[in-house]
Amino acid sequence: MARKFIVDGTEYPDPGSDVTPEQFKQMMAGFLPELSNADMTQEKSGEDTIYRFKRRVGTKG
């Protein structure tokens, strides 16, 4: 069973089974600021678990 982390269509390697999806989000937010308030969904694809992070749509100003 593999885990896949996808941020706005780009797949990133699994940092390790001891890292939770929330920890992944916090770690990567330093490199990808849009992750700091992104929405996360989880889905199954065969035996793989896919975590998708999508930028949250908001208003400016």
TORKOLRO-119051 format. One line per 2 residues: number of its first residue (from 1); for each residue x, y, z of N, C-alpha, C, CB. Coordinates in pm, 1 decimal, padded with zeros to 6 digits. Each point is the difference from the previous one (the first is absolute). Glycine has a CB too. Layout:
<atoms>
NUM> X Y Z X Y Z X Y Z X Y Z ~ ...
</atoms>
This chain:
<atoms>
1> 00085.3 -00118.3 00000.0 -00085.3 00118.3 00000.0 00089.8 00124.6 00000.0 -00186.8 -00124.8 00123.9 ~ 00176.9 00202.9 -00226.3 00079.6 00122.4 -00012.8 -00087.8 00122.1 00029.0 00150.8 -00111.6 -00171.1
3> -00085.4 00218.0 00213.8 -00069.4 00126.8 00018.1 00052.2 00095.3 -00105.9 -00031.6 -00037.5 00250.6 ~ -00060.2 00115.7 -00305.2 00035.8 00100.9 -00099.1 -00050.5 00134.3 00049.6 -00008.5 -00168.4 -00190.4
5> 00093.1 00269.2 00177.8 -00034.9 00135.4 00040.7 -00001.4 00086.8 -00124.9 00101.6 -00031.1 00232.0 ~ -00217.9 00087.1 -00264.3 -00015.9 00079.1 -00121.7 -00044.0 00141.0 00038.0 -00058.8 -00207.0 -00134.9
7> 00138.5 00303.9 00091.5 -00029.0 00140.7 00028.2 -00025.7 00069.5 -00132.2 00143.0 -00000.7 00210.3 ~ -00266.0 00045.7 -00231.1 -00040.6 00068.0 -00124.2 00051.1 -00072.6 -00124.3 00000.0 00216.9 00124.1
9> -00015.2 -00349.5 -00125.9 00034.4 -00079.9 -00117.8 00142.1 -00051.9 -00004.0 -00165.5 00131.3 -00116.5 ~ 00252.6 -00087.9 00207.8 00138.8 -00046.2 00003.1 00017.1 -00101.5 00112.6 00080.9 00220.9 -00094.1
11> -00024.8 -00337.5 00059.7 00020.0 -00104.2 00100.1 00135.1 00018.0 00069.3 -00144.1 -00157.5 -00134.0 ~ 00143.6 00145.0 00266.8 00121.1 00011.2 00080.2 00025.2 -00133.5 00068.2 -00036.8 00248.4 00036.4
13> 00164.7 -00282.3 -00011.9 00030.6 -00129.5 00062.0 -00050.2 -00008.1 00143.4 00200.1 -00017.4 -00146.4 ~ -00230.6 -00102.7 00187.8 -00043.8 -00026.9 00136.3 00119.3 00022.9 00093.3 -00175.8 -00169.1 -00079.2
15> 00163.7 00259.4 00177.4 00112.5 00027.4 00089.3 00025.6 -00111.6 00101.8 -00049.9 00240.9 -00028.7 ~ -00036.8 -00338.7 00036.2 00016.5 -00111.3 00093.8 -00129.8 -00030.1 00071.5 00239.3 00060.9 00030.2
17> -00254.6 -00186.2 00008.5 -00125.8 -00041.6 00062.0 -00022.7 00062.2 00137.2 00019.3 -00211.9 -00124.9 ~ 00086.8 00265.8 00186.8 -00016.5 00063.0 00130.5 -00048.5 00144.5 -00009.3 00178.7 -00149.2 00084.5
19> -00189.6 00202.7 -00206.5 -00045.9 00137.7 -00022.3 -00148.2 -00003.5 -00038.7 00233.8 00074.7 -00073.0 ~ -00316.5 -00004.3 00149.4 -00143.0 00005.4 -00030.5 -00023.7 00097.5 -00116.7 -00058.4 -00054.1 00242.9
21> -00056.2 00044.6 -00310.2 -00030.8 00095.5 -00106.2 00001.8 00145.3 00049.0 -00137.5 -00177.3 -00108.8 ~ 00093.7 00201.1 00231.1 00002.3 00136.7 00055.1 00143.3 00047.0 00020.4 -00220.7 -00040.6 00113.5
23> 00308.4 -00048.9 -00067.6 00140.8 00035.1 00016.4 00065.1 00027.9 -00135.5 00010.1 -00140.5 00208.5 ~ -00046.8 00061.9 -00310.9 00049.9 00024.7 -00135.6 -00039.8 00140.1 -00044.4 -00014.6 -00246.2 -00055.2
25> -00109.9 00281.2 00079.4 -00050.5 00132.2 -00037.9 00080.1 00110.7 00068.8 -00229.6 -00098.0 -00033.3 ~ 00257.3 00082.2 00162.5 00075.3 00100.0 00074.8 00145.2 00008.3 -00048.1 -00149.4 -00040.4 00197.5
27> 00210.5 -00075.7 -00225.0 00138.5 -00002.7 -00047.7 00013.4 00070.5 -00134.5 00036.5 -00215.0 00123.1 ~ -00127.8 00186.9 -00212.8 00008.4 00052.0 -00136.2 -00046.6 00144.3 -00011.3 -00034.6 -00230.2 -00081.0
29> -00037.5 00280.9 00180.2 -00050.9 00137.7 -00006.2 00113.2 00102.0 -00006.8 -00201.4 -00072.8 00128.0 ~ 00319.4 00037.9 -00080.2 00114.4 00089.7 -00010.7 00045.6 00018.3 -00143.9 00068.7 -00070.3 00227.3
31> -00088.2 -00033.4 -00309.7 00038.6 00003.3 -00140.9 -00117.2 00039.7 -00089.6 00171.6 -00175.8 00046.8 ~ -00290.4 00137.5 -00003.5 -00122.5 00027.0 -00076.9 -00097.8 00073.3 00091.8 00033.8 -00207.0 -00148.1
33> -00026.7 00339.7 00154.2 -00084.2 00075.8 00093.9 -00149.4 -00025.3 -00016.1 00175.6 00171.7 -00000.3 ~ -00219.5 -00209.1 -00119.6 -00142.7 -00024.4 -00021.2 -00050.6 -00119.1 00080.5 00023.0 00096.4 -00227.9
35> 00066.7 -00180.6 00276.4 -00040.4 -00115.3 00080.3 -00047.0 00038.5 00139.4 00161.1 -00135.8 -00128.5 ~ -00120.2 00250.6 00177.6 -00033.7 00037.2 00137.4 -00150.4 00005.7 00024.1 00211.8 00128.1 00009.3
37> -00290.2 -00100.1 -00111.8 -00145.6 -00001.6 00017.7 -00069.8 -00084.7 -00106.9 00015.1 00227.5 00103.5 ~ 00054.4 -00329.9 -00153.3 -00057.1 -00086.5 -00103.3 -00096.7 -00101.4 00061.3 00208.6 00028.3 -00138.2
39> -00303.4 -00072.5 00056.9 -00092.4 -00105.7 00039.9 00060.9 -00134.2 -00036.3 -00200.0 00152.1 -00031.1 ~ 00180.3 -00253.2 00116.0 00053.0 -00132.2 -00026.6 -00113.0 -00099.7 -00014.9 00208.2 00056.4 00125.7
41> -00196.0 -00144.1 -00226.8 -00092.7 -00110.9 -00015.7 00081.3 -00128.1 -00003.9 -00168.8 00143.8 -00124.7 ~ 00104.2 -00253.3 00162.9 00065.9 -00130.5 00000.4 -00085.4 -00094.1 -00083.8 00105.1 00038.9 00230.3
43> -00039.0 -00118.6 -00315.2 -00071.7 -00097.1 -00080.8 00084.8 -00124.8 -00014.9 -00121.1 00183.2 -00123.2 ~ 00056.4 -00292.7 00087.7 00068.2 -00127.3 -00023.1 00004.4 -00027.2 -00149.2 -00075.1 -00089.1 00224.3
45> 00188.5 00036.0 -00270.0 00016.7 -00042.9 -00137.9 00067.7 -00136.2 00006.2 00016.2 00240.4 -00091.6 ~ -00095.6 -00345.6 00084.7 00054.5 -00133.6 00021.5 00046.4 -00011.1 00144.1 00070.2 -00018.7 -00242.5
47> 00057.9 -00013.1 00261.7 00054.8 -00008.2 00135.1 00066.7 00129.8 00043.3 00032.7 -00243.3 -00034.6 ~ -00024.0 00341.5 -00054.2 00065.3 00127.3 00029.6 -00097.8 00097.4 00066.2 00155.5 -00035.7 -00194.7
49> -00102.0 00118.7 00280.9 -00076.5 00108.9 00059.8 00053.1 00129.7 -00058.9 -00042.6 -00130.1 00216.1 ~ -00046.2 00210.6 -00270.0 00038.8 00125.0 -00064.9 -00052.7 00116.1 00083.4 -00001.4 -00108.9 -00230.1
51> 00093.3 00198.3 00265.3 -00035.3 00122.2 00072.5 00014.0 00115.4 -00097.9 00076.8 -00094.1 00225.8 ~ -00185.8 00163.8 -00250.1 00001.1 00112.8 -00092.8 -00016.5 00129.7 00078.5 -00095.7 -00144.2 -00185.3
53> 00183.6 00237.4 00154.8 -00005.4 00132.2 00062.0 -00034.7 00099.5 -00109.1 00170.4 -00062.3 00179.8 ~ -00276.1 00137.1 -00157.8 -00044.3 00097.5 -00100.2 -00009.2 00135.9 00066.6 -00128.3 -00176.5 -00129.6
55> 00180.2 00272.6 00058.5 -00002.5 00138.4 00049.6 -00144.1 00041.4 00027.7 00210.2 00056.0 -00130.1 ~ -00230.4 00004.9 00243.8 -00132.4 00047.5 00038.0 -00028.5 00131.1 -00070.5 00017.3 -00114.3 00223.5
57> -00133.3 00124.2 -00283.4 -00038.3 00121.2 -00070.1 -00051.2 00100.3 00102.0 -00056.0 -00129.3 -00210.7 ~ 00108.1 00249.5 00202.8 -00041.8 00103.6 00094.7 -00015.0 00132.5 -00069.9 00114.6 -00119.9 00184.8
59> -00136.8 00221.8 -00106.3 -00011.9 00133.6 -00057.4 00121.1 00082.7 00038.2 -00250.7 -00013.7 00008.5 ~ 00285.6 00103.8 -00093.7 00111.3 00089.4 00028.5 -00054.4 00131.9 00052.9 00141.3 -00109.1 -00179.2
61> -00055.9 00174.3 00255.6 -00036.4 00134.4 00039.8 -00049.9 00005.0 00134.7 -00048.3 00051.7 -00223.0
</atoms>
